[in-house]
Amino acid sequence: MMSPALRALYEAHAAASLEKQLCFSVLLKDAGPWKFSTESGLLSFGGAHFYRAQLLGTEVERGNMWLWAWANTASRVNPRLLRSVEALRGFGQKNNISEFVKPQIPLETLSTGDLGMAAAGICQMDCFYRGTQPGGASLLLVEAAPVRALWNSSPQRIQVIFTQLSANREIDHRNALTHFLRYKGYDVKAAGPAIDGALPTGEQVHATFDDQGYLAKIESPAPAKK
């Protein structure tokens, strides 16, 4: 189970990171096998797609552990590729997030997918990639300008992304949606069991929540007539 501090960060970035991952999956449709150079920092797929990446860490099947890249001294990774994970470590030390400062973490306590979603948001990266390999998997933070080109702030996109997130993640729906709307440039106002978000263009999102705080309905009302 995540610590309360990490869970709060995860909820703050979950919806935006989910959108990034969905955009990245569009780019990688029918792409070939992945390869990552620990010297150059290039992540490639089938020799046709190339992205700059930073190494976060490694899943180790033996013992079912997560090992941070900064703690994996035997790997001899180019220090330039550890800047993001070192920044994350410093963030954890400053904000008392135990998962970011322990060299190893039992994978029973968290999923690397959730860890990647939080890290991508905190480090302001475009997305992350989990590459399977013999004995485990590597987790990379990826710079991918084409992902940014696919972002969308429309109310319809907000509905699609957040409906998917709320159906598949145990999170505080109200908190997560508030962060997502603000990230997308919406002015957010709370009123009782509802949240209203509005863009400068007049486009709106209206969401209501049940007594337990779960999303009950999300819609995009027509902009008010001037």
PyMOL commands that place a pseudoatom at each C-alpha (Angstrom):
pseudoatom trace, name=CA, resn=MET, resi=1, chain=A, elem=C, hetatm=0, pos=[0.000, 0.000, 0.000]
pseudoatom trace, name=CA, resn=MET, resi=2, chain=A, elem=C, hetatm=0, pos=[1.238, 3.486, -0.871]
pseudoatom trace, name=CA, resn=SER, resi=3, chain=A, elem=C, hetatm=0, pos=[2.117, 5.869, 1.916]
pseudoatom trace, name=CA, resn=PRO, resi=4, chain=A, elem=C, hetatm=0, pos=[-0.410, 8.727, 2.323]
pseudoatom trace, name=CA, resn=ALA, resi=5, chain=A, elem=C, hetatm=0, pos=[2.138, 11.190, 0.922]
pseudoatom trace, name=CA, resn=LEU, resi=6, chain=A, elem=C, hetatm=0, pos=[2.713, 9.168, -2.250]
pseudoatom trace, name=CA, resn=ARG, resi=7, chain=A, elem=C, hetatm=0, pos=[-1.000, 8.482, -2.682]
pseudoatom trace, name=CA, resn=ALA, resi=8, chain=A, elem=C, hetatm=0, pos=[-1.740, 12.212, -2.600]
pseudoatom trace, name=CA, resn=LEU, resi=9, chain=A, elem=C, hetatm=0, pos=[0.869, 12.798, -5.317]
pseudoatom trace, name=CA, resn=TYR, resi=10, chain=A, elem=C, hetatm=0, pos=[-0.439, 9.907, -7.372]
pseudoatom trace, name=CA, resn=GLU, resi=11, chain=A, elem=C, hetatm=0, pos=[-3.984, 11.266, -7.243]
pseudoatom trace, name=CA, resn=ALA, resi=12, chain=A, elem=C, hetatm=0, pos=[-2.769, 14.731, -8.236]
pseudoatom trace, name=CA, resn=HIS, resi=13, chain=A, elem=C, hetatm=0, pos=[-1.092, 13.406, -11.402]
pseudoatom trace, name=CA, resn=ALA, resi=14, chain=A, elem=C, hetatm=0, pos=[-3.066, 10.245, -12.229]
pseudoatom trace, name=CA, resn=ALA, resi=15, chain=A, elem=C, hetatm=0, pos=[-5.504, 11.613, -14.817]
pseudoatom trace, name=CA, resn=ALA, resi=16, chain=A, elem=C, hetatm=0, pos=[-2.927, 13.671, -16.700]
pseudoatom trace, name=CA, resn=SER, resi=17, chain=A, elem=C, hetatm=0, pos=[-0.499, 10.745, -16.702]
pseudoatom trace, name=CA, resn=LEU, resi=18, chain=A, elem=C, hetatm=0, pos=[-3.207, 8.402, -17.959]
pseudoatom trace, name=CA, resn=GLU, resi=19, chain=A, elem=C, hetatm=0, pos=[-3.837, 10.709, -20.903]
pseudoatom trace, name=CA, resn=LYS, resi=20, chain=A, elem=C, hetatm=0, pos=[-0.098, 10.789, -21.642]
pseudoatom trace, name=CA, resn=GLN, resi=21, chain=A, elem=C, hetatm=0, pos=[0.062, 6.992, -21.590]
pseudoatom trace, name=CA, resn=LEU, resi=22, chain=A, elem=C, hetatm=0, pos=[-2.919, 6.658, -23.908]
pseudoatom trace, name=CA, resn=CYS, resi=23, chain=A, elem=C, hetatm=0, pos=[-1.326, 9.113, -26.356]
pseudoatom trace, name=CA, resn=PHE, resi=24, chain=A, elem=C, hetatm=0, pos=[1.968, 7.197, -26.201]
pseudoatom trace, name=CA, resn=SER, resi=25, chain=A, elem=C, hetatm=0, pos=[0.164, 3.938, -26.916]
pseudoatom trace, name=CA, resn=VAL, resi=26, chain=A, elem=C, hetatm=0, pos=[-1.226, 5.504, -30.103]
pseudoatom trace, name=CA, resn=LEU, resi=27, chain=A, elem=C, hetatm=0, pos=[2.293, 6.363, -31.229]
pseudoatom trace, name=CA, resn=LEU, resi=28, chain=A, elem=C, hetatm=0, pos=[3.551, 2.867, -30.471]
pseudoatom trace, name=CA, resn=LYS, resi=29, chain=A, elem=C, hetatm=0, pos=[0.778, 1.008, -32.269]
pseudoatom trace, name=CA, resn=ASP, resi=30, chain=A, elem=C, hetatm=0, pos=[2.380, -1.835, -34.256]
pseudoatom trace, name=CA, resn=ALA, resi=31, chain=A, elem=C, hetatm=0, pos=[5.863, -0.650, -33.186]
pseudoatom trace, name=CA, resn=GLY, resi=32, chain=A, elem=C, hetatm=0, pos=[8.637, -3.222, -32.944]
pseudoatom trace, name=CA, resn=PRO, resi=33, chain=A, elem=C, hetatm=0, pos=[10.504, -4.483, -29.873]
pseudoatom trace, name=CA, resn=TRP, resi=34, chain=A, elem=C, hetatm=0, pos=[11.950, -1.950, -27.465]
pseudoatom trace, name=CA, resn=LYS, resi=35, chain=A, elem=C, hetatm=0, pos=[15.606, -1.229, -26.867]
pseudoatom trace, name=CA, resn=PHE, resi=36, chain=A, elem=C, hetatm=0, pos=[17.245, 1.232, -24.474]
pseudoatom trace, name=CA, resn=SER, resi=37, chain=A, elem=C, hetatm=0, pos=[20.862, 2.384, -24.516]
pseudoatom trace, name=CA, resn=THR, resi=38, chain=A, elem=C, hetatm=0, pos=[22.208, 3.036, -21.009]
pseudoatom trace, name=CA, resn=GLU, resi=39, chain=A, elem=C, hetatm=0, pos=[24.947, 5.113, -22.619]
pseudoatom trace, name=CA, resn=SER, resi=40, chain=A, elem=C, hetatm=0, pos=[23.110, 7.390, -25.066]
pseudoatom trace, name=CA, resn=GLY, resi=41, chain=A, elem=C, hetatm=0, pos=[19.712, 7.365, -23.360]
pseudoatom trace, name=CA, resn=LEU, resi=42, chain=A, elem=C, hetatm=0, pos=[17.846, 6.561, -26.569]
pseudoatom trace, name=CA, resn=LEU, resi=43, chain=A, elem=C, hetatm=0, pos=[14.716, 4.434, -26.310]
pseudoatom trace, name=CA, resn=SER, resi=44, chain=A, elem=C, hetatm=0, pos=[13.799, 2.865, -29.636]
pseudoatom trace, name=CA, resn=PHE, resi=45, chain=A, elem=C, hetatm=0, pos=[11.099, 0.571, -30.975]
pseudoatom trace, name=CA, resn=GLY, resi=46, chain=A, elem=C, hetatm=0, pos=[11.856, -1.620, -33.956]
pseudoatom trace, name=CA, resn=GLY, resi=47, chain=A, elem=C, hetatm=0, pos=[14.511, 0.808, -35.131]
pseudoatom trace, name=CA, resn=ALA, resi=48, chain=A, elem=C, hetatm=0, pos=[11.809, 3.212, -36.306]
pseudoatom trace, name=CA, resn=HIS, resi=49, chain=A, elem=C, hetatm=0, pos=[10.840, 5.262, -33.254]
pseudoatom trace, name=CA, resn=PHE, resi=50, chain=A, elem=C, hetatm=0, pos=[13.433, 7.073, -31.117]
pseudoatom trace, name=CA, resn=TYR, resi=51, chain=A, elem=C, hetatm=0, pos=[12.878, 8.947, -27.858]
pseudoatom trace, name=CA, resn=ARG, resi=52, chain=A, elem=C, hetatm=0, pos=[15.107, 10.392, -25.176]
pseudoatom trace, name=CA, resn=ALA, resi=53, chain=A, elem=C, hetatm=0, pos=[14.564, 8.672, -21.858]
pseudoatom trace, name=CA, resn=GLN, resi=54, chain=A, elem=C, hetatm=0, pos=[15.695, 8.599, -18.248]
pseudoatom trace, name=CA, resn=LEU, resi=55, chain=A, elem=C, hetatm=0, pos=[15.993, 5.426, -16.188]
pseudoatom trace, name=CA, resn=LEU, resi=56, chain=A, elem=C, hetatm=0, pos=[13.839, 5.261, -13.063]
pseudoatom trace, name=CA, resn=GLY, resi=57, chain=A, elem=C, hetatm=0, pos=[14.591, 1.754, -11.895]
pseudoatom trace, name=CA, resn=THR, resi=58, chain=A, elem=C, hetatm=0, pos=[14.077, -1.955, -12.307]
pseudoatom trace, name=CA, resn=GLU, resi=59, chain=A, elem=C, hetatm=0, pos=[11.579, -4.604, -11.312]
pseudoatom trace, name=CA, resn=VAL, resi=60, chain=A, elem=C, hetatm=0, pos=[13.430, -7.664, -10.067]
pseudoatom trace, name=CA, resn=GLU, resi=61, chain=A, elem=C, hetatm=0, pos=[11.392, -10.869, -10.274]
pseudoatom trace, name=CA, resn=ARG, resi=62, chain=A, elem=C, hetatm=0, pos=[13.669, -12.649, -7.857]
pseudoatom trace, name=CA, resn=GLY, resi=63, chain=A, elem=C, hetatm=0, pos=[12.441, -11.429, -4.501]
pseudoatom trace, name=CA, resn=ASN, resi=64, chain=A, elem=C, hetatm=0, pos=[9.691, -9.388, -6.197]
pseudoatom trace, name=CA, resn=MET, resi=65, chain=A, elem=C, hetatm=0, pos=[11.432, -6.078, -5.519]
pseudoatom trace, name=CA, resn=TRP, resi=66, chain=A, elem=C, hetatm=0, pos=[11.662, -2.619, -7.023]
pseudoatom trace, name=CA, resn=LEU, resi=67, chain=A, elem=C, hetatm=0, pos=[15.227, -1.227, -7.241]
pseudoatom trace, name=CA, resn=TRP, resi=68, chain=A, elem=C, hetatm=0, pos=[15.789, 2.480, -7.876]
pseudoatom trace, name=CA, resn=ALA, resi=69, chain=A, elem=C, hetatm=0, pos=[18.322, 3.259, -10.603]
pseudoatom trace, name=CA, resn=TRP, resi=70, chain=A, elem=C, hetatm=0, pos=[20.368, 5.464, -8.254]
pseudoatom trace, name=CA, resn=ALA, resi=71, chain=A, elem=C, hetatm=0, pos=[20.815, 2.460, -5.950]
pseudoatom trace, name=CA, resn=ASN, resi=72, chain=A, elem=C, hetatm=0, pos=[21.785, 0.046, -8.738]
pseudoatom trace, name=CA, resn=THR, resi=73, chain=A, elem=C, hetatm=0, pos=[25.502, 0.856, -8.723]
pseudoatom trace, name=CA, resn=ALA, resi=74, chain=A, elem=C, hetatm=0, pos=[26.384, -2.347, -10.598]
pseudoatom trace, name=CA, resn=SER, resi=75, chain=A, elem=C, hetatm=0, pos=[24.525, -1.251, -13.742]
pseudoatom trace, name=CA, resn=ARG, resi=76, chain=A, elem=C, hetatm=0, pos=[27.018, 1.490, -14.689]
pseudoatom trace, name=CA, resn=VAL, resi=77, chain=A, elem=C, hetatm=0, pos=[24.340, 3.703, -16.236]
pseudoatom trace, name=CA, resn=ASN, resi=78, chain=A, elem=C, hetatm=0, pos=[25.468, 7.026, -17.696]
pseudoatom trace, name=CA, resn=PRO, resi=79, chain=A, elem=C, hetatm=0, pos=[24.918, 9.578, -14.875]
pseudoatom trace, name=CA, resn=ARG, resi=80, chain=A, elem=C, hetatm=0, pos=[23.114, 11.865, -17.330]
pseudoatom trace, name=CA, resn=LEU, resi=81, chain=A, elem=C, hetatm=0, pos=[20.321, 9.288, -17.478]
pseudoatom trace, name=CA, resn=LEU, resi=82, chain=A, elem=C, hetatm=0, pos=[19.797, 9.397, -13.709]
pseudoatom trace, name=CA, resn=ARG, resi=83, chain=A, elem=C, hetatm=0, pos=[18.970, 13.093, -13.412]
pseudoatom trace, name=CA, resn=SER, resi=84, chain=A, elem=C, hetatm=0, pos=[15.222, 12.522, -13.129]
pseudoatom trace, name=CA, resn=VAL, resi=85, chain=A, elem=C, hetatm=0, pos=[15.502, 9.720, -10.582]
pseudoatom trace, name=CA, resn=GLU, resi=86, chain=A, elem=C, hetatm=0, pos=[17.971, 11.744, -8.518]
pseudoatom trace, name=CA, resn=ALA, resi=87, chain=A, elem=C, hetatm=0, pos=[15.562, 14.695, -8.621]
pseudoatom trace, name=CA, resn=LEU, resi=88, chain=A, elem=C, hetatm=0, pos=[12.769, 12.369, -7.508]
pseudoatom trace, name=CA, resn=ARG, resi=89, chain=A, elem=C, hetatm=0, pos=[14.947, 11.111, -4.676]
pseudoatom trace, name=CA, resn=GLY, resi=90, chain=A, elem=C, hetatm=0, pos=[15.623, 14.687, -3.559]
pseudoatom trace, name=CA, resn=PHE, resi=91, chain=A, elem=C, hetatm=0, pos=[11.904, 15.453, -3.778]
pseudoatom trace, name=CA, resn=GLY, resi=92, chain=A, elem=C, hetatm=0, pos=[11.225, 12.465, -1.539]
pseudoatom trace, name=CA, resn=GLN, resi=93, chain=A, elem=C, hetatm=0, pos=[13.809, 13.549, 1.015]
pseudoatom trace, name=CA, resn=LYS, resi=94, chain=A, elem=C, hetatm=0, pos=[12.388, 17.074, 1.119]
pseudoatom trace, name=CA, resn=ASN, resi=95, chain=A, elem=C, hetatm=0, pos=[8.745, 15.973, 1.342]
pseudoatom trace, name=CA, resn=ASN, resi=96, chain=A, elem=C, hetatm=0, pos=[9.163, 12.855, 3.491]
pseudoatom trace, name=CA, resn=ILE, resi=97, chain=A, elem=C, hetatm=0, pos=[8.065, 10.349, 0.839]
pseudoatom trace, name=CA, resn=SER, resi=98, chain=A, elem=C, hetatm=0, pos=[9.618, 7.106, 2.019]
pseudoatom trace, name=CA, resn=GLU, resi=99, chain=A, elem=C, hetatm=0, pos=[9.149, 5.207, -1.269]
pseudoatom trace, name=CA, resn=PHE, resi=100, chain=A, elem=C, hetatm=0, pos=[11.420, 7.662, -3.092]
pseudoatom trace, name=CA, resn=VAL, resi=101, chain=A, elem=C, hetatm=0, pos=[14.361, 7.349, -0.716]
pseudoatom trace, name=CA, resn=LYS, resi=102, chain=A, elem=C, hetatm=0, pos=[14.501, 3.636, 0.106]
pseudoatom trace, name=CA, resn=PRO, resi=103, chain=A, elem=C, hetatm=0, pos=[16.884, 1.800, -2.281]
pseudoatom trace, name=CA, resn=GLN, resi=104, chain=A, elem=C, hetatm=0, pos=[14.485, -1.132, -2.651]
pseudoatom trace, name=CA, resn=ILE, resi=105, chain=A, elem=C, hetatm=0, pos=[10.729, -1.527, -2.199]
pseudoatom trace, name=CA, resn=PRO, resi=106, chain=A, elem=C, hetatm=0, pos=[8.708, -4.775, -2.067]
pseudoatom trace, name=CA, resn=LEU, resi=107, chain=A, elem=C, hetatm=0, pos=[6.424, -4.815, -5.096]
pseudoatom trace, name=CA, resn=GLU, resi=108, chain=A, elem=C, hetatm=0, pos=[3.563, -6.067, -2.930]
pseudoatom trace, name=CA, resn=THR, resi=109, chain=A, elem=C, hetatm=0, pos=[3.247, -2.500, -1.649]
pseudoatom trace, name=CA, resn=LEU, resi=110, chain=A, elem=C, hetatm=0, pos=[2.807, -0.709, -4.977]
pseudoatom trace, name=CA, resn=SER, resi=111, chain=A, elem=C, hetatm=0, pos=[2.642, -1.202, -8.733]
pseudoatom trace, name=CA, resn=THR, resi=112, chain=A, elem=C, hetatm=0, pos=[5.330, 0.162, -11.004]
pseudoatom trace, name=CA, resn=GLY, resi=113, chain=A, elem=C, hetatm=0, pos=[2.588, 1.526, -13.261]
pseudoatom trace, name=CA, resn=ASP, resi=114, chain=A, elem=C, hetatm=0, pos=[1.287, 3.716, -10.435]
pseudoatom trace, name=CA, resn=LEU, resi=115, chain=A, elem=C, hetatm=0, pos=[4.864, 4.691, -9.590]
pseudoatom trace, name=CA, resn=GLY, resi=116, chain=A, elem=C, hetatm=0, pos=[5.457, 5.675, -13.217]
pseudoatom trace, name=CA, resn=MET, resi=117, chain=A, elem=C, hetatm=0, pos=[2.303, 7.796, -13.322]
pseudoatom trace, name=CA, resn=ALA, resi=118, chain=A, elem=C, hetatm=0, pos=[3.333, 9.710, -10.212]
pseudoatom trace, name=CA, resn=ALA, resi=119, chain=A, elem=C, hetatm=0, pos=[6.948, 10.120, -11.368]
pseudoatom trace, name=CA, resn=ALA, resi=120, chain=A, elem=C, hetatm=0, pos=[5.987, 11.337, -14.853]
pseudoatom trace, name=CA, resn=GLY, resi=121, chain=A, elem=C, hetatm=0, pos=[3.879, 14.063, -13.283]
pseudoatom trace, name=CA, resn=ILE, resi=122, chain=A, elem=C, hetatm=0, pos=[6.377, 15.130, -10.632]
pseudoatom trace, name=CA, resn=CYS, resi=123, chain=A, elem=C, hetatm=0, pos=[9.286, 15.183, -13.102]
pseudoatom trace, name=CA, resn=GLN, resi=124, chain=A, elem=C, hetatm=0, pos=[7.155, 16.839, -15.811]
pseudoatom trace, name=CA, resn=MET, resi=125, chain=A, elem=C, hetatm=0, pos=[7.968, 14.164, -18.376]
pseudoatom trace, name=CA, resn=ASP, resi=126, chain=A, elem=C, hetatm=0, pos=[5.786, 13.293, -21.343]
pseudoatom trace, name=CA, resn=CYS, resi=127, chain=A, elem=C, hetatm=0, pos=[5.121, 9.688, -20.359]
pseudoatom trace, name=CA, resn=PHE, resi=128, chain=A, elem=C, hetatm=0, pos=[6.757, 6.524, -19.081]
pseudoatom trace, name=CA, resn=TYR, resi=129, chain=A, elem=C, hetatm=0, pos=[7.507, 3.104, -20.512]
pseudoatom trace, name=CA, resn=ARG, resi=130, chain=A, elem=C, hetatm=0, pos=[7.734, -0.259, -18.782]
pseudoatom trace, name=CA, resn=GLY, resi=131, chain=A, elem=C, hetatm=0, pos=[9.978, -2.536, -20.804]
pseudoatom trace, name=CA, resn=THR, resi=132, chain=A, elem=C, hetatm=0, pos=[9.969, -6.211, -19.911]
pseudoatom trace, name=CA, resn=GLN, resi=133, chain=A, elem=C, hetatm=0, pos=[13.259, -8.099, -19.944]
pseudoatom trace, name=CA, resn=PRO, resi=134, chain=A, elem=C, hetatm=0, pos=[14.633, -11.390, -18.605]
pseudoatom trace, name=CA, resn=GLY, resi=135, chain=A, elem=C, hetatm=0, pos=[14.303, -11.364, -14.832]
pseudoatom trace, name=CA, resn=GLY, resi=136, chain=A, elem=C, hetatm=0, pos=[12.015, -8.354, -14.609]
pseudoatom trace, name=CA, resn=ALA, resi=137, chain=A, elem=C, hetatm=0, pos=[11.395, -4.999, -16.271]
pseudoatom trace, name=CA, resn=SER, resi=138, chain=A, elem=C, hetatm=0, pos=[12.863, -1.507, -16.584]
pseudoatom trace, name=CA, resn=LEU, resi=139, chain=A, elem=C, hetatm=0, pos=[10.848, 1.653, -16.013]
pseudoatom trace, name=CA, resn=LEU, resi=140, chain=A, elem=C, hetatm=0, pos=[11.773, 4.710, -18.080]
pseudoatom trace, name=CA, resn=LEU, resi=141, chain=A, elem=C, hetatm=0, pos=[10.608, 8.314, -18.115]
pseudoatom trace, name=CA, resn=VAL, resi=142, chain=A, elem=C, hetatm=0, pos=[10.268, 9.406, -21.734]
pseudoatom trace, name=CA, resn=GLU, resi=143, chain=A, elem=C, hetatm=0, pos=[10.580, 12.691, -23.599]
pseudoatom trace, name=CA, resn=ALA, resi=144, chain=A, elem=C, hetatm=0, pos=[8.163, 12.490, -26.526]
pseudoatom trace, name=CA, resn=ALA, resi=145, chain=A, elem=C, hetatm=0, pos=[7.051, 15.703, -28.207]
pseudoatom trace, name=CA, resn=PRO, resi=146, chain=A, elem=C, hetatm=0, pos=[4.527, 13.776, -30.365]
pseudoatom trace, name=CA, resn=VAL, resi=147, chain=A, elem=C, hetatm=0, pos=[2.700, 12.868, -27.150]
pseudoatom trace, name=CA, resn=ARG, resi=148, chain=A, elem=C, hetatm=0, pos=[2.259, 16.554, -26.334]
pseudoatom trace, name=CA, resn=ALA, resi=149, chain=A, elem=C, hetatm=0, pos=[0.867, 17.121, -29.820]
pseudoatom trace, name=CA, resn=LEU, resi=150, chain=A, elem=C, hetatm=0, pos=[-1.965, 14.689, -29.030]
pseudoatom trace, name=CA, resn=TRP, resi=151, chain=A, elem=C, hetatm=0, pos=[-3.051, 16.320, -25.757]
pseudoatom trace, name=CA, resn=ASN, resi=152, chain=A, elem=C, hetatm=0, pos=[-6.557, 17.714, -25.690]
pseudoatom trace, name=CA, resn=SER, resi=153, chain=A, elem=C, hetatm=0, pos=[-8.244, 19.999, -23.145]
pseudoatom trace, name=CA, resn=SER, resi=154, chain=A, elem=C, hetatm=0, pos=[-11.800, 19.732, -24.478]
pseudoatom trace, name=CA, resn=PRO, resi=155, chain=A, elem=C, hetatm=0, pos=[-14.581, 18.823, -22.040]
pseudoatom trace, name=CA, resn=GLN, resi=156, chain=A, elem=C, hetatm=0, pos=[-15.233, 15.680, -24.070]
pseudoatom trace, name=CA, resn=ARG, resi=157, chain=A, elem=C, hetatm=0, pos=[-11.618, 14.563, -23.617]
pseudoatom trace, name=CA, resn=ILE, resi=158, chain=A, elem=C, hetatm=0, pos=[-11.808, 15.303, -19.876]
pseudoatom trace, name=CA, resn=GLN, resi=159, chain=A, elem=C, hetatm=0, pos=[-14.892, 13.092, -19.655]
pseudoatom trace, name=CA, resn=VAL, resi=160, chain=A, elem=C, hetatm=0, pos=[-13.304, 10.189, -21.525]
pseudoatom trace, name=CA, resn=ILE, resi=161, chain=A, elem=C, hetatm=0, pos=[-10.034, 10.220, -19.587]
pseudoatom trace, name=CA, resn=PHE, resi=162, chain=A, elem=C, hetatm=0, pos=[-11.538, 10.709, -16.163]
pseudoatom trace, name=CA, resn=THR, resi=163, chain=A, elem=C, hetatm=0, pos=[-14.314, 8.171, -16.666]
pseudoatom trace, name=CA, resn=GLN, resi=164, chain=A, elem=C, hetatm=0, pos=[-11.677, 5.578, -17.529]
pseudoatom trace, name=CA, resn=LEU, resi=165, chain=A, elem=C, hetatm=0, pos=[-9.506, 6.552, -14.572]
pseudoatom trace, name=CA, resn=SER, resi=166, chain=A, elem=C, hetatm=0, pos=[-12.321, 6.520, -12.033]
pseudoatom trace, name=CA, resn=ALA, resi=167, chain=A, elem=C, hetatm=0, pos=[-13.543, 3.121, -13.229]
pseudoatom trace, name=CA, resn=ASN, resi=168, chain=A, elem=C, hetatm=0, pos=[-10.161, 1.457, -12.837]
pseudoatom trace, name=CA, resn=ARG, resi=169, chain=A, elem=C, hetatm=0, pos=[-8.372, 3.169, -9.925]
pseudoatom trace, name=CA, resn=GLU, resi=170, chain=A, elem=C, hetatm=0, pos=[-9.109, 3.338, -6.208]
pseudoatom trace, name=CA, resn=ILE, resi=171, chain=A, elem=C, hetatm=0, pos=[-8.586, 7.060, -5.713]
pseudoatom trace, name=CA, resn=ASP, resi=172, chain=A, elem=C, hetatm=0, pos=[-10.270, 10.130, -4.280]
pseudoatom trace, name=CA, resn=HIS, resi=173, chain=A, elem=C, hetatm=0, pos=[-12.302, 11.018, -7.368]
pseudoatom trace, name=CA, resn=ARG, resi=174, chain=A, elem=C, hetatm=0, pos=[-13.064, 14.564, -6.333]
pseudoatom trace, name=CA, resn=ASN, resi=175, chain=A, elem=C, hetatm=0, pos=[-9.436, 15.393, -5.549]
pseudoatom trace, name=CA, resn=ALA, resi=176, chain=A, elem=C, hetatm=0, pos=[-8.116, 13.753, -8.726]
pseudoatom trace, name=CA, resn=LEU, resi=177, chain=A, elem=C, hetatm=0, pos=[-10.600, 15.550, -10.988]
pseudoatom trace, name=CA, resn=THR, resi=178, chain=A, elem=C, hetatm=0, pos=[-9.898, 18.910, -9.361]
pseudoatom trace, name=CA, resn=HIS, resi=179, chain=A, elem=C, hetatm=0, pos=[-6.174, 18.494, -10.101]
pseudoatom trace, name=CA, resn=PHE, resi=180, chain=A, elem=C, hetatm=0, pos=[-6.834, 17.302, -13.658]
pseudoatom trace, name=CA, resn=LEU, resi=181, chain=A, elem=C, hetatm=0, pos=[-9.081, 20.246, -14.494]
pseudoatom trace, name=CA, resn=ARG, resi=182, chain=A, elem=C, hetatm=0, pos=[-6.561, 22.746, -13.133]
pseudoatom trace, name=CA, resn=TYR, resi=183, chain=A, elem=C, hetatm=0, pos=[-3.779, 21.031, -15.054]
pseudoatom trace, name=CA, resn=LYS, resi=184, chain=A, elem=C, hetatm=0, pos=[-5.842, 21.498, -18.208]
pseudoatom trace, name=CA, resn=GLY, resi=185, chain=A, elem=C, hetatm=0, pos=[-6.342, 25.202, -17.559]
pseudoatom trace, name=CA, resn=TYR, resi=186, chain=A, elem=C, hetatm=0, pos=[-9.875, 25.102, -16.144]
pseudoatom trace, name=CA, resn=ASP, resi=187, chain=A, elem=C, hetatm=0, pos=[-11.096, 27.481, -13.463]
pseudoatom trace, name=CA, resn=VAL, resi=188, chain=A, elem=C, hetatm=0, pos=[-12.513, 25.128, -10.817]
pseudoatom trace, name=CA, resn=LYS, resi=189, chain=A, elem=C, hetatm=0, pos=[-15.322, 25.869, -8.387]
pseudoatom trace, name=CA, resn=ALA, resi=190, chain=A, elem=C, hetatm=0, pos=[-16.761, 23.450, -5.835]
pseudoatom trace, name=CA, resn=ALA, resi=191, chain=A, elem=C, hetatm=0, pos=[-20.391, 23.594, -4.730]
pseudoatom trace, name=CA, resn=GLY, resi=192, chain=A, elem=C, hetatm=0, pos=[-21.687, 20.905, -2.374]
pseudoatom trace, name=CA, resn=PRO, resi=193, chain=A, elem=C, hetatm=0, pos=[-21.466, 17.488, -4.065]
pseudoatom trace, name=CA, resn=ALA, resi=194, chain=A, elem=C, hetatm=0, pos=[-20.439, 19.026, -7.406]
pseudoatom trace, name=CA, resn=ILE, resi=195, chain=A, elem=C, hetatm=0, pos=[-17.412, 20.479, -9.177]
pseudoatom trace, name=CA, resn=ASP, resi=196, chain=A, elem=C, hetatm=0, pos=[-17.629, 22.922, -12.060]
pseudoatom trace, name=CA, resn=GLY, resi=197, chain=A, elem=C, hetatm=0, pos=[-14.727, 23.655, -14.387]
pseudoatom trace, name=CA, resn=ALA, resi=198, chain=A, elem=C, hetatm=0, pos=[-14.637, 26.337, -17.059]
pseudoatom trace, name=CA, resn=LEU, resi=199, chain=A, elem=C, hetatm=0, pos=[-12.125, 27.236, -19.758]
pseudoatom trace, name=CA, resn=PRO, resi=200, chain=A, elem=C, hetatm=0, pos=[-11.601, 30.853, -20.866]
pseudoatom trace, name=CA, resn=THR, resi=201, chain=A, elem=C, hetatm=0, pos=[-13.349, 29.829, -24.107]
pseudoatom trace, name=CA, resn=GLY, resi=202, chain=A, elem=C, hetatm=0, pos=[-16.549, 29.159, -22.160]
pseudoatom trace, name=CA, resn=GLU, resi=203, chain=A, elem=C, hetatm=0, pos=[-16.377, 25.363, -22.449]
pseudoatom trace, name=CA, resn=GLN, resi=204, chain=A, elem=C, hetatm=0, pos=[-17.407, 23.650, -19.230]
pseudoatom trace, name=CA, resn=VAL, resi=205, chain=A, elem=C, hetatm=0, pos=[-17.233, 20.431, -17.263]
pseudoatom trace, name=CA, resn=HIS, resi=206, chain=A, elem=C, hetatm=0, pos=[-19.743, 19.592, -14.535]
pseudoatom trace, name=CA, resn=ALA, resi=207, chain=A, elem=C, hetatm=0, pos=[-19.229, 16.620, -12.211]
pseudoatom trace, name=CA, resn=THR, resi=208, chain=A, elem=C, hetatm=0, pos=[-21.266, 15.300, -9.294]
pseudoatom trace, name=CA, resn=PHE, resi=209, chain=A, elem=C, hetatm=0, pos=[-20.219, 12.802, -6.628]
pseudoatom trace, name=CA, resn=ASP, resi=210, chain=A, elem=C, hetatm=0, pos=[-22.115, 10.387, -4.377]
pseudoatom trace, name=CA, resn=ASP, resi=211, chain=A, elem=C, hetatm=0, pos=[-22.042, 10.290, -0.578]
pseudoatom trace, name=CA, resn=GLN, resi=212, chain=A, elem=C, hetatm=0, pos=[-18.809, 8.254, -0.608]
pseudoatom trace, name=CA, resn=GLY, resi=213, chain=A, elem=C, hetatm=0, pos=[-17.069, 10.747, -2.886]
pseudoatom trace, name=CA, resn=TYR, resi=214, chain=A, elem=C, hetatm=0, pos=[-17.172, 8.552, -5.986]
pseudoatom trace, name=CA, resn=LEU, resi=215, chain=A, elem=C, hetatm=0, pos=[-17.928, 10.048, -9.376]
pseudoatom trace, name=CA, resn=ALA, resi=216, chain=A, elem=C, hetatm=0, pos=[-21.661, 9.848, -10.098]
pseudoatom trace, name=CA, resn=LYS, resi=217, chain=A, elem=C, hetatm=0, pos=[-21.841, 11.855, -13.313]
pseudoatom trace, name=CA, resn=ILE, resi=218, chain=A, elem=C, hetatm=0, pos=[-19.598, 13.979, -15.515]
pseudoatom trace, name=CA, resn=GLU, resi=219, chain=A, elem=C, hetatm=0, pos=[-20.889, 16.044, -18.402]
pseudoatom trace, name=CA, resn=SER, resi=220, chain=A, elem=C, hetatm=0, pos=[-20.115, 19.109, -20.516]
pseudoatom trace, name=CA, resn=PRO, resi=221, chain=A, elem=C, hetatm=0, pos=[-22.930, 21.680, -20.403]
pseudoatom trace, name=CA, resn=ALA, resi=222, chain=A, elem=C, hetatm=0, pos=[-23.303, 23.981, -23.363]
pseudoatom trace, name=CA, resn=PRO, resi=223, chain=A, elem=C, hetatm=0, pos=[-21.444, 27.295, -22.870]
pseudoatom trace, name=CA, resn=ALA, resi=224, chain=A, elem=C, hetatm=0, pos=[-23.631, 30.046, -21.455]
pseudoatom trace, name=CA, resn=LYS, resi=225, chain=A, elem=C, hetatm=0, pos=[-24.950, 32.416, -24.106]
pseudoatom trace, name=CA, resn=LYS, resi=226, chain=A, elem=C, hetatm=0, pos=[-23.660, 35.970, -23.858]
for i in range(1, 226): cmd.bond("trace and resi %d" % i, "trace and resi %d" % (i + 1))
show_as sticks, trace
zoom trace
